[in-house]
Amino acid sequence: MYAIVKAGGRQEKVAVGDTVFVDRIDAAAGSTVSFPALLVVDGAAVTSDPKVLSGVKVTGEIVEEVKGPKIHILRYKSKTGYRRRQGFRSKNTRVKITAINGVK
């Protein structure tokens, strides 16, 4: 069984026991968090009805807060000598999925 959940502006495919990286969640390590399910697949049964999915809860436990990969931002204009360099690392949260509840 797996589910597609909305997490931090993106959609993630999760199953029980998976560890996913999502945008930073402001909570302490060890606390639980729930995600809204957009699709649930249980064997051959696919559930995508919003009325049924409103009762489905995908819960996870926050493992730690980590930094993402470094992104190099370069601005350049030819013939003028204009060059600017900037870096960015996003803050992410590692979440371990513990349960998918509410599916019949």
N, C-alpha and C positions, 0 to 999 in steps of 0.2 A: 504494500500500500504506500502511495506517495501523494503529496499535495503540492499545488502551486500556490504560494503565498505572496502577499504584497509586503515587502520589507524595505523601507527606506527609499521609496521612489522606484524600486525595481521589483521584478518578479523572480522568485527563487523556487526551484524544484527541491523539495525536502522530503525526507522519510525519517522515521524514528531512528535515532542514533546518529544522524548526520550532523556535521559541524559546518556552519555557514558563516561567511563574513557579510555583515550588513553595515549600513551607515551607523555612525555612533548613536548609541542609546544611552541616555543619561540615567543610569542605574548602577548599583554596586555589583561586583562579581558575586555570583551565587544566587542572585535574585531571579525570579521567573518573569517571563514576558510572553505575551500572546500575540499572534499574527492573524489577520483576516485571511481566510482561505478563498481562493478564486476558482479552484478546480480540485476535485479529489478523485483519484483513480484507485479502486480496490478490485484487483483482478481484472475481470471483464466489465465491471460496473464503473461507468464514468459519471460523476455528479458535477453538473455545472449550473444547476438551477439556483438563483440567488436566494429564494425562499428557504431551500434546504440548507444552503451553505451558511445562512445566517446563524444556524445552530451549531456549526462546526467550529471547534477551537483547536488551533495548533499552538501548543505551548513549548517553550524552550527555556533553558537555563543559561544565563550569561556566564561565559567562562572567563573572558578577559577583554581588555581594551588594547588594541594594537594600532600601529600606524601602517598605512598602505604604502605601495611603491612610490618612489619619487618621480614626479613629473617635471620635466625641464621645459620651461617656457622661454622662448627666444623671440625677441622682436628685432627686426632688421630692416633698414631702408637702404637701398643701393645708392651709391655715389655721394652720400652725405656723411658717412662715418657714424650713423646712428645705430647703436647696438645696445640692447638691454637684455639681461639674463635674470631669470627668476625661477625659483623652485617651489614645489608644493608637495606636501604629503598629507593625505586625508586621514582622519581619525575613523577607525572602524571598530566594530565590536564583534567578537567571536561568540556565536550562540550555538549551543548543542540542543537539538530538537529532542524533547522528551516524550511527547504524546500527540496524537491526532485523535480528538474526541468528538463524538456526536455523529459519526457515520454509522448507518444501519447496514 
